[in-house]
Amino acid sequence: LTFKRGALVHFAVSQDEVAMTTQLAGKDTFFLPFNLGSLDGGAGNPPAPDDSQYATGYLWQRLFQPDAWLKVLGRFLHLQKSVKEDADGKRVTKETLIFPRYHQWEVVNKLIETTRAEGPGKRYLIQHSAGSGKSNSIAWTAHQLASLYDAEGQRLFNSVIVITDRTVLDKQLQDTIYQFEHAQGVVKCITRDTGSQSKSEQLAEALAEQTRIIIVTIQTFPALFDALDKYPKLASGRYAVIADEAHSSQTGSSASKLKQILGSDALDAEEVSAEELLDAAVQARQPNERISYYAFTATPKAKTLELFGRAPDSTVPPSADNKPEAFHLYSMRQAIEEG
């Protein structure tokens, strides 16, 4: 049962709840909840459907099914390494085996299955609270979208573009994907102008090379539309755009420049977040059957819900009785109750 030697994950299971850890450390073992969430949006699990079952039946009925389990081992489980300095200034490498929590495993599978069924050109709103492990959820989603094929055996997306302003995600995304791909050049970050090339030119080049995953900052993202407008060959490609809600905002002149590029009055504020930028981009341009959007946010604004949410009844237009909602939810309440 030693770490990394034999057991990959340890589950503690009762009739009502499941918890898991990838490293046993005696009384210091840290268990994470592996529950569905209760019917009222809190922690725990819904009651079992009947007396002959347990509330935790989903563990073996869903996760431990051979295909599902093999996919977890091949597509989710990875070793995260971080280098820190100890009290004496010595560099210490800390290794953590990452196993998805239930909502992470479910949202990635659901996004991939639905994208495969619906094809490119759709929008998905993922409402996951702070503390839900969004960075890993985005890394898994990006990696799996980048290797998704249609019925004819063609890659569904030429490139997956991730918008973020978190350098930690750049590093995490590259490390996570490298764990699965073991190939350099799968992920390219476009975060600053180089001597000879502007960010727009770097982005156009990465798109032309069909780089699997391209990470851009909020400021660089509008260059995607620049490149698609300038180069017809790129415009005929299919792209997945994943937006991680911003932890920082663009102010002043950057915001004005973004408004100008997007030709949109939607950006009224002096500050622009990734969420607002994505809203404005989608609003300013006609729906495009070649671009799929995946918006990850903890607290979506009304506009984001309207643009990216899905009405429960798709056969009739959205209304007060048929309000658009998130494609997948891990609520603030569940996150707080789960600690």
KEKE-3310 file (N, C-alpha, C; in steps of 0.2 Angstrom, whole numbers, plus 5000, padded with zeros to 4 digits):
npx = (5004:5011:5015:5014:5019:5010:4995:4984:4974:4964:4949:4937:4922:4905:4888:4882:4891:4906:4924:4941:4958:4975:4986:4992:4994:4994:4987:4987:4982:4974:4958:4948:4931:4921:4908:4891:4884:4870:4852:4847:4858:4869:4882:4886:4876:4862:4847:4847:4839:4830:4826:4835:4847:4862:4866:4878:4880:4884:4897:4903:4894:4896:4909:4918:4916:4923:4927:4926:4934:4947:4948:4950:4962:4970:4968:4966:4972:4987:5004:5008:5021:5029:5041:5048:5055:5063:5064:5078:5082:5084:5080:5065:5057:5040:5029:5013:5000:4987:4970:4954:4941:4923:4915:4923:4928:4915:4911:4921:4920:4906:4906:4915:4908:4896:4901:4906:4894:4887:4895:4906:4904:4895:4890:4896:4892:4901:4898:4907:4912:4924:4938:4935:4944:4947:4957:4963:4952:4950:4963:4962:4950:4954:4965:4958:4949:4958:4962:4951:4941:4931:4918:4923:4936:4944:4952:4942:4944:4955:4963:4964:4960:4965:4960:4968:4973:4982:4997:5000:4992:4996:5008:5004:4995:5003:5011:5002:4997:5008:5011:5002:5005:5018:5026:5034:5029:5016:5008:5007:5012:5006:5011:5018:5025:5038:5055:5054:5041:5024:5011:4999:5004:5012:5001:4994:5003:5004:4992:4991:5000:4993:4994:4991:4986:4984:4989:4983:4983:4971:4973:4978:4969:4959:4966:4965:4953:4957:4967:4959:4951:4960:4967:4961:4962:4964:4952:4944:4946:4942:4939:4941:4937:4942:4938:4945:4939:4944:4957:4963:4960:4959:4963:4959:4968:4970:4958:4950:4956:4953:4939:4939:4944:4935:4924:4913:4901:4899:4908:4907:4913:4928:4936:4940:4935:4940:4928:4919:4925:4924:4910:4908:4915:4907:4895:4898:4901:4894:4885:4896:4898:4910:4917:4918:4913:4919:4915:4922:4917:4914:4904:4893:4888:4873:4872:4882:4876:4865:4871:4878:4872:4860:4844:4832:4821:4824:4816:4808:4809:4820:4814:4805:4800:4808:4822:4839:4852:4867:4878:4884:4885:4894:4891:4892:4888:4889:4903:4907:4901:4908:4920)
npy = (4994:5006:5023:5026:5014:5003:5003:5014:5022:5025:5021:5026:5019:5021:5017:5028:5038:5043:5043:5048:5045:5047:5044:5036:5041:5038:5045:5057:5057:5063:5065:5067:5072:5061:5062:5063:5074:5082:5081:5094:5102:5102:5095:5077:5063:5058:5050:5032:5024:5013:5001:4990:4995:5005:5021:5024:5017:5021:5021:5008:5005:5014:5021:5009:5001:4992:4999:5012:5013:5010:5021:5031:5028:5029:5042:5051:5050:5056:5061:5074:5086:5097:5109:5115:5126:5121:5125:5127:5131:5122:5114:5105:5092:5089:5076:5073:5062:5063:5061:5061:5070:5066:5076:5081:5071:5067:5079:5081:5069:5070:5082:5078:5067:5073:5083:5075:5069:5080:5088:5101:5119:5122:5128:5128:5129:5128:5128:5129:5129:5139:5131:5119:5113:5118:5120:5107:5101:5108:5106:5092:5092:5099:5091:5080:5084:5088:5076:5071:5062:5061:5052:5049:5047:5059:5072:5081:5094:5106:5114:5117:5130:5138:5150:5160:5169:5164:5160:5149:5139:5138:5131:5120:5114:5111:5102:5092:5087:5083:5072:5063:5063:5063:5070:5084:5100:5098:5107:5124:5140:5157:5171:5183:5196:5191:5195:5195:5192:5196:5194:5190:5185:5174:5167:5164:5157:5146:5141:5138:5127:5118:5116:5106:5111:5127:5140:5155:5172:5184:5196:5192:5184:5190:5191:5179:5180:5189:5182:5172:5180:5185:5175:5164:5150:5146:5150:5140:5130:5119:5124:5123:5133:5136:5144:5150:5157:5174:5178:5190:5206:5216:5233:5250:5256:5243:5237:5246:5243:5230:5231:5238:5229:5218:5225:5228:5235:5229:5228:5237:5241:5248:5238:5222:5205:5188:5181:5191:5195:5184:5183:5195:5193:5182:5188:5198:5192:5182:5167:5153:5138:5132:5134:5129:5133:5133:5138:5140:5144:5151:5159:5163:5177:5185:5188:5179:5167:5168:5168:5156:5147:5133:5130:5121:5115:5112:5113:5124:5142:5151:5157:5165:5154:5144:5145:5148:5137:5131:5119:5110:5108:5112:5116:5131:5130:5116:5115:5122:5115:5103:5107)
npz = (5000:4999:4995:4978:4975:4975:4978:4970:4973:4988:4995:5007:5012:5016:5020:5016:5012:5002:5003:4997:4995:4990:4996:5010:5027:5040:5055:5050:5037:5023:5018:5003:4999:4989:4983:4976:4979:4988:4986:4988:4984:4993:5003:5003:4998:4987:4994:4993:4979:4982:4995:4993:4989:4991:4995:4991:4980:4967:4966:4963:4953:4943:4943:4945:4934:4921:4908:4912:4923:4917:4909:4918:4924:4912:4907:4917:4930:4937:4941:4951:4952:4962:4966:4981:4993:5008:5026:5027:5015:5006:4991:4988:4981:4980:4978:4972:4969:4958:4959:4951:4958:4961:4955:4946:4938:4932:4925:4915:4908:4904:4896:4886:4880:4876:4867:4857:4853:4849:4840:4833:4837:4848:4864:4881:4898:4913:4929:4942:4959:4968:4974:4969:4961:4948:4939:4936:4931:4919:4913:4911:4902:4891:4887:4883:4874:4864:4859:4853:4841:4826:4818:4806:4808:4809:4818:4829:4833:4827:4835:4852:4862:4876:4887:4899:4914:4923:4928:4935:4930:4917:4919:4926:4917:4906:4912:4916:4904:4898:4905:4900:4886:4884:4875:4867:4862:4861:4869:4868:4874:4873:4878:4878:4868:4856:4851:4837:4833:4834:4847:4840:4828:4832:4837:4826:4819:4827:4826:4812:4812:4818:4832:4846:4859:4864:4874:4879:4885:4892:4886:4873:4868:4859:4847:4841:4833:4825:4818:4812:4804:4795:4789:4778:4777:4790:4795:4791:4799:4814:4831:4849:4862:4878:4893:4907:4921:4925:4936:4937:4931:4916:4913:4909:4895:4889:4890:4882:4870:4868:4866:4855:4845:4846:4842:4850:4861:4872:4882:4894:4906:4915:4918:4913:4913:4910:4908:4905:4893:4885:4884:4877:4865:4860:4858:4849:4837:4824:4828:4827:4818:4819:4830:4847:4863:4880:4895:4910:4926:4943:4948:4938:4928:4924:4910:4905:4908:4900:4887:4887:4894:4895:4891:4900:4893:4877:4866:4866:4866:4877:4893:4907:4913:4908:4910:4905:4911:4919:4911:4919:4937:4951:4966:4976:4989:4991:4990:5001:5012:5010:5014)
capx = (5000:5015:5013:5016:5021:5005:4988:4984:4969:4961:4942:4933:4915:4900:4882:4880:4896:4913:4930:4946:4965:4980:4992:4990:4999:4992:4982:4988:4979:4969:4953:4944:4925:4920:4901:4888:4881:4864:4847:4846:4864:4874:4887:4883:4873:4855:4846:4846:4832:4826:4829:4840:4853:4865:4867:4885:4881:4887:4905:4904:4890:4898:4917:4922:4915:4930:4929:4926:4940:4953:4949:4953:4969:4974:4966:4965:4977:4993:5008:5010:5027:5030:5047:5048:5061:5062:5066:5085:5083:5085:5074:5062:5051:5034:5025:5006:4996:4980:4964:4949:4935:4918:4912:4928:4927:4909:4910:4925:4916:4900:4908:4918:4903:4891:4904:4906:4888:4884:4900:4908:4899:4891:4893:4895:4894:4903:4898:4911:4914:4931:4940:4933:4950:4945:4963:4964:4946:4952:4968:4959:4945:4959:4969:4954:4946:4963:4963:4944:4940:4924:4916:4927:4943:4947:4952:4936:4946:4962:4967:4961:4963:4964:4961:4969:4978:4985:5003:5000:4988:5000:5013:5000:4992:5008:5014:4997:4996:5015:5011:4999:5007:5026:5029:5035:5026:5009:5006:5011:5010:5008:5009:5021:5028:5045:5058:5053:5034:5019:5007:4995:5008:5013:4995:4992:5008:5003:4985:4993:5004:4988:4996:4985:4983:4987:4987:4983:4981:4965:4975:4980:4963:4956:4970:4962:4948:4961:4970:4954:4948:4966:4969:4955:4964:4963:4945:4940:4947:4937:4942:4938:4939:4940:4939:4945:4937:4950:4959:4965:4957:4962:4960:4961:4969:4969:4950:4948:4959:4949:4932:4940:4945:4929:4919:4908:4900:4897:4912:4906:4917:4935:4940:4937:4938:4940:4921:4916:4928:4921:4903:4908:4917:4902:4890:4900:4902:4889:4887:4900:4898:4917:4920:4915:4915:4918:4916:4922:4916:4911:4898:4892:4884:4867:4874:4885:4870:4860:4874:4881:4868:4856:4837:4830:4817:4827:4812:4805:4814:4821:4809:4805:4799:4813:4828:4846:4856:4874:4878:4886:4886:4897:4889:4896:4885:4892:4910:4908:4900:4913:4926)
capy = (5000:5011:5028:5025:5007:4998:5006:5021:5027:5022:5023:5024:5019:5019:5016:5035:5043:5040:5048:5045:5048:5044:5043:5035:5044:5037:5049:5063:5055:5069:5062:5071:5069:5058:5061:5066:5080:5080:5083:5101:5106:5102:5089:5070:5059:5057:5043:5026:5023:5008:4998:4985:4998:5009:5028:5025:5012:5024:5020:5002:5004:5019:5021:5003:4998:4991:5004:5018:5013:5010:5028:5035:5026:5031:5049:5056:5049:5058:5063:5081:5087:5104:5110:5120:5127:5120:5130:5128:5134:5116:5113:5099:5090:5086:5073:5071:5058:5066:5056:5066:5070:5064:5081:5082:5065:5067:5084:5079:5063:5073:5086:5074:5063:5078:5086:5070:5068:5087:5091:5108:5125:5122:5132:5124:5133:5124:5132:5125:5134:5140:5125:5113:5110:5119:5119:5100:5100:5112:5102:5085:5093:5102:5086:5075:5087:5089:5070:5068:5060:5060:5045:5047:5047:5065:5076:5085:5101:5107:5116:5119:5136:5139:5157:5161:5174:5161:5156:5142:5135:5136:5126:5114:5111:5108:5096:5087:5085:5080:5066:5058:5063:5062:5073:5091:5104:5097:5113:5131:5146:5163:5175:5189:5197:5190:5200:5195:5191:5199:5188:5188:5181:5168:5163:5162:5151:5140:5138:5135:5121:5114:5114:5103:5115:5134:5144:5162:5177:5188:5201:5189:5180:5193:5190:5173:5182:5193:5177:5169:5185:5187:5169:5160:5143:5145:5150:5134:5125:5119:5125:5123:5138:5135:5150:5150:5164:5177:5180:5197:5210:5221:5239:5256:5255:5236:5236:5249:5239:5224:5233:5240:5222:5214:5229:5227:5240:5225:5229:5244:5243:5249:5231:5216:5198:5182:5179:5196:5195:5178:5185:5200:5189:5178:5193:5202:5188:5177:5160:5149:5131:5129:5136:5127:5137:5130:5143:5138:5150:5149:5163:5166:5183:5184:5188:5173:5161:5169:5166:5150:5142:5129:5130:5114:5112:5115:5113:5130:5147:5152:5161:5165:5147:5140:5149:5144:5135:5128:5112:5106:5112:5110:5122:5134:5126:5109:5116:5125:5110:5098:5110)
capz = (5000:4999:4990:4971:4974:4973:4978:4967:4977:4994:4996:5013:5010:5021:5016:5014:5009:5000:5003:4994:4996:4986:5000:5017:5031:5047:5057:5046:5030:5021:5013:5000:4998:4983:4983:4971:4981:4990:4981:4989:4982:4998:5003:5004:4992:4987:4997:4988:4976:4986:5001:4992:4987:4995:4993:4988:4974:4961:4966:4959:4947:4938:4942:4945:4928:4918:4904:4916:4927:4913:4907:4924:4924:4906:4905:4923:4935:4935:4946:4950:4955:4964:4969:4986:4997:5015:5031:5027:5009:5001:4986:4990:4976:4983:4973:4973:4964:4957:4956:4951:4963:4957:4950:4940:4933:4929:4920:4909:4904:4901:4891:4880:4877:4873:4861:4852:4850:4846:4836:4835:4837:4854:4870:4887:4904:4919:4935:4948:4964:4970:4978:4965:4957:4941:4935:4934:4926:4913:4910:4908:4897:4886:4884:4880:4868:4859:4856:4851:4834:4824:4816:4800:4810:4809:4824:4829:4833:4824:4841:4858:4864:4883:4889:4906:4916:4929:4926:4938:4925:4911:4921:4927:4910:4902:4916:4916:4897:4896:4909:4896:4879:4883:4868:4868:4857:4861:4872:4867:4878:4869:4884:4877:4861:4856:4847:4830:4832:4839:4849:4835:4823:4836:4838:4819:4817:4831:4823:4806:4813:4821:4839:4849:4864:4864:4880:4878:4890:4890:4881:4867:4865:4853:4841:4838:4828:4820:4813:4808:4798:4790:4785:4776:4778:4797:4797:4789:4804:4820:4837:4855:4866:4885:4896:4914:4924:4927:4943:4937:4926:4911:4914:4905:4888:4887:4889:4876:4864:4867:4864:4848:4842:4846:4839:4854:4866:4878:4887:4897:4912:4914:4920:4909:4915:4905:4907:4901:4886:4881:4883:4872:4859:4857:4856:4844:4831:4823:4830:4822:4819:4819:4837:4853:4869:4886:4900:4917:4931:4949:4949:4931:4928:4920:4903:4904:4908:4894:4881:4887:4898:4891:4893:4902:4887:4871:4860:4866:4867:4884:4896:4914:4915:4905:4911:4904:4917:4918:4909:4925:4943:4958:4970:4982:4995:4992:4992:5008:5017:5010:5017)
cpx = (5004:5014:5017:5019:5016:4998:4989:4979:4966:4954:4940:4926:4911:4894:4880:4885:4903:4918:4936:4953:4970:4986:4990:4996:4997:4987:4982:4985:4974:4965:4949:4937:4924:4912:4898:4885:4873:4859:4846:4853:4869:4878:4883:4881:4865:4853:4846:4839:4827:4830:4835:4846:4856:4866:4874:4886:4884:4894:4906:4900:4892:4906:4920:4920:4921:4932:4930:4933:4947:4954:4952:4960:4973:4973:4966:4970:4984:4997:5010:5016:5028:5037:5047:5054:5059:5065:5074:5087:5085:5079:5072:5057:5046:5030:5018:5002:4989:4975:4958:4944:4929:4915:4917:4928:4921:4909:4915:4922:4910:4901:4911:4912:4898:4894:4905:4900:4885:4888:4902:4903:4895:4894:4891:4897:4895:4903:4901:4914:4921:4932:4938:4938:4949:4951:4964:4958:4948:4957:4966:4954:4949:4962:4964:4950:4951:4964:4956:4943:4933:4924:4921:4935:4947:4947:4946:4938:4953:4966:4962:4964:4961:4965:4962:4974:4982:4991:5004:4997:4992:5005:5009:4997:4997:5011:5009:4997:5003:5015:5007:5002:5014:5029:5029:5031:5018:5005:5010:5008:5011:5006:5013:5024:5035:5048:5055:5045:5030:5015:5002:4998:5010:5007:4993:4997:5006:4996:4987:4997:4999:4991:4990:4982:4987:4984:4988:4981:4975:4967:4976:4974:4960:4960:4968:4957:4952:4964:4965:4951:4954:4967:4963:4956:4962:4956:4941:4942:4942:4941:4938:4941:4937:4942:4939:4944:4943:4951:4961:4961:4961:4959:4962:4962:4968:4962:4948:4950:4954:4942:4933:4940:4939:4923:4913:4907:4898:4901:4912:4911:4924:4939:4936:4940:4937:4932:4918:4919:4925:4914:4903:4910:4911:4896:4892:4901:4896:4890:4891:4900:4905:4920:4916:4917:4914:4920:4916:4922:4913:4904:4896:4887:4878:4868:4877:4880:4866:4864:4877:4877:4863:4849:4835:4826:4820:4822:4808:4810:4815:4816:4810:4804:4804:4820:4835:4849:4863:4873:4880:4888:4889:4896:4893:4894:4889:4900:4911:4907:4905:4920:4932)
cpy = (5006:5016:5026:5018:5002:5001:5013:5025:5022:5025:5021:5025:5017:5018:5022:5039:5039:5045:5044:5049:5044:5042:5042:5038:5044:5042:5056:5062:5061:5065:5067:5068:5066:5057:5065:5073:5078:5083:5091:5105:5106:5096:5082:5067:5059:5051:5038:5026:5018:5005:4993:4988:5002:5016:5029:5020:5014:5022:5013:5001:5009:5019:5015:4999:4997:4997:5011:5019:5013:5017:5032:5034:5029:5039:5054:5056:5052:5061:5070:5082:5095:5104:5116:5120:5125:5125:5132:5130:5128:5115:5106:5097:5086:5083:5071:5067:5061:5062:5061:5065:5068:5069:5082:5077:5065:5073:5083:5074:5066:5077:5083:5070:5067:5081:5081:5069:5074:5090:5098:5113:5126:5126:5128:5129:5128:5128:5128:5130:5134:5134:5119:5109:5111:5118:5112:5099:5102:5108:5095:5087:5095:5096:5081:5078:5087:5082:5066:5067:5059:5053:5043:5047:5053:5068:5081:5092:5101:5109:5117:5125:5138:5147:5158:5166:5171:5157:5149:5137:5133:5130:5119:5110:5108:5101:5090:5083:5081:5073:5061:5057:5061:5065:5081:5094:5102:5104:5119:5136:5152:5168:5182:5190:5195:5195:5200:5195:5194:5193:5185:5184:5174:5164:5160:5156:5145:5136:5135:5128:5116:5111:5112:5108:5121:5137:5151:5166:5180:5193:5198:5186:5184:5192:5183:5175:5186:5188:5174:5173:5185:5181:5164:5152:5141:5145:5144:5128:5124:5120:5125:5128:5137:5141:5149:5157:5167:5179:5187:5200:5214:5227:5244:5254:5248:5235:5239:5246:5233:5225:5235:5233:5219:5218:5228:5233:5236:5226:5236:5246:5245:5243:5226:5210:5193:5181:5184:5196:5190:5180:5190:5197:5186:5183:5196:5199:5183:5170:5156:5142:5127:5130:5133:5131:5133:5135:5140:5144:5148:5153:5167:5172:5181:5183:5181:5167:5162:5166:5159:5144:5138:5128:5122:5111:5115:5116:5120:5136:5148:5157:5161:5158:5142:5143:5145:5143:5132:5121:5107:5110:5108:5116:5125:5131:5120:5110:5118:5119:5104:5101:5111)
cpz = (5000:4994:4983:4970:4971:4972:4975:4970:4983:4995:5003:5011:5015:5016:5013:5010:5007:5001:5000:4996:4992:4990:5008:5022:5038:5049:5053:5038:5029:5016:5010:4999:4990:4982:4978:4973:4983:4985:4982:4988:4987:4997:5004:4997:4993:4991:4991:4985:4979:4991:5000:4990:4992:4992:4989:4982:4968:4960:4962:4953:4941:4937:4941:4939:4924:4913:4907:4920:4923:4910:4912:4924:4918:4905:4911:4928:4933:4942:4946:4955:4956:4968:4974:4990:5004:5019:5030:5020:5004:4997:4987:4984:4980:4977:4976:4968:4964:4955:4956:4956:4958:4952:4944:4935:4929:4924:4914:4905:4900:4895:4885:4876:4873:4867:4856:4849:4846:4840:4838:4835:4842:4859:4877:4893:4910:4925:4941:4953:4965:4975:4975:4961:4949:4936:4932:4929:4919:4909:4907:4902:4891:4882:4880:4874:4862:4855:4854:4844:4832:4821:4810:4802:4810:4816:4824:4829:4831:4830:4846:4861:4872:4885:4897:4908:4922:4926:4929:4933:4919:4913:4922:4921:4906:4906:4915:4909:4895:4899:4904:4889:4879:4877:4869:4862:4856:4864:4870:4870:4874:4874:4883:4870:4862:4851:4840:4828:4837:4842:4844:4830:4826:4836:4831:4817:4821:4828:4816:4807:4817:4828:4843:4854:4864:4870:4879:4884:4888:4885:4874:4864:4859:4846:4838:4832:4823:4815:4809:4802:4793:4786:4784:4778:4785:4799:4795:4794:4810:4826:4843:4859:4873:4889:4904:4917:4927:4934:4943:4931:4921:4912:4909:4898:4885:4886:4883:4870:4862:4864:4856:4843:4841:4843:4843:4859:4872:4884:4890:4902:4910:4915:4915:4911:4909:4903:4903:4894:4882:4879:4877:4865:4856:4855:4850:4837:4830:4826:4825:4823:4819:4826:4842:4858:4875:4891:4907:4922:4937:4950:4943:4932:4923:4913:4901:4904:4902:4888:4881:4890:4893:4895:4895:4896:4881:4865:4860:4868:4875:4887:4903:4917:4912:4904:4909:4910:4915:4916:4914:4931:4948:4962:4975:4988:4996:4994:4999:5013:5016:5012:5012)
residu = (LEU:THR:PHE:LYS:ARG:GLY:ALA:LEU:VAL:HIS:PHE:ALA:VAL:SER:GLN:ASP:GLU:VAL:ALA:MET:THR:THR:GLN:LEU:ALA:GLY:LYS:ASP:THR:PHE:PHE:LEU:PRO:PHE:ASN:LEU:GLY:SER:LEU:ASP:GLY:GLY:ALA:GLY:ASN:PRO:PRO:ALA:PRO:ASP:ASP:SER:GLN:TYR:ALA:THR:GLY:TYR:LEU:TRP:GLN:ARG:LEU:PHE:GLN:PRO:ASP:ALA:TRP:LEU:LYS:VAL:LEU:GLY:ARG:PHE:LEU:HIS:LEU:GLN:LYS:SER:VAL:LYS:GLU:ASP:ALA:ASP:GLY:LYS:ARG:VAL:THR:LYS:GLU:THR:LEU:ILE:PHE:PRO:ARG:TYR:HIS:GLN:TRP:GLU:VAL:VAL:ASN:LYS:LEU:ILE:GLU:THR:THR:ARG:ALA:GLU:GLY:PRO:GLY:LYS:ARG:TYR:LEU:ILE:GLN:HIS:SER:ALA:GLY:SER:GLY:LYS:SER:ASN:SER:ILE:ALA:TRP:THR:ALA:HIS:GLN:LEU:ALA:SER:LEU:TYR:ASP:ALA:GLU:GLY:GLN:ARG:LEU:PHE:ASN:SER:VAL:ILE:VAL:ILE:THR:ASP:ARG:THR:VAL:LEU:ASP:LYS:GLN:LEU:GLN:ASP:THR:ILE:TYR:GLN:PHE:GLU:HIS:ALA:GLN:GLY:VAL:VAL:LYS:CYS:ILE:THR:ARG:ASP:THR:GLY:SER:GLN:SER:LYS:SER:GLU:GLN:LEU:ALA:GLU:ALA:LEU:ALA:GLU:GLN:THR:ARG:ILE:ILE:ILE:VAL:THR:ILE:GLN:THR:PHE:PRO:ALA:LEU:PHE:ASP:ALA:LEU:ASP:LYS:TYR:PRO:LYS:LEU:ALA:SER:GLY:ARG:TYR:ALA:VAL:ILE:ALA:ASP:GLU:ALA:HIS:SER:SER:GLN:THR:GLY:SER:SER:ALA:SER:LYS:LEU:LYS:GLN:ILE:LEU:GLY:SER:ASP:ALA:LEU:ASP:ALA:GLU:GLU:VAL:SER:ALA:GLU:GLU:LEU:LEU:ASP:ALA:ALA:VAL:GLN:ALA:ARG:GLN:PRO:ASN:GLU:ARG:ILE:SER:TYR:TYR:ALA:PHE:THR:ALA:THR:PRO:LYS:ALA:LYS:THR:LEU:GLU:LEU:PHE:GLY:ARG:ALA:PRO:ASP:SER:THR:VAL:PRO:PRO:SER:ALA:ASP:ASN:LYS:PRO:GLU:ALA:PHE:HIS:LEU:TYR:SER:MET:ARG:GLN:ALA:ILE:GLU:GLU:GLY)
# end
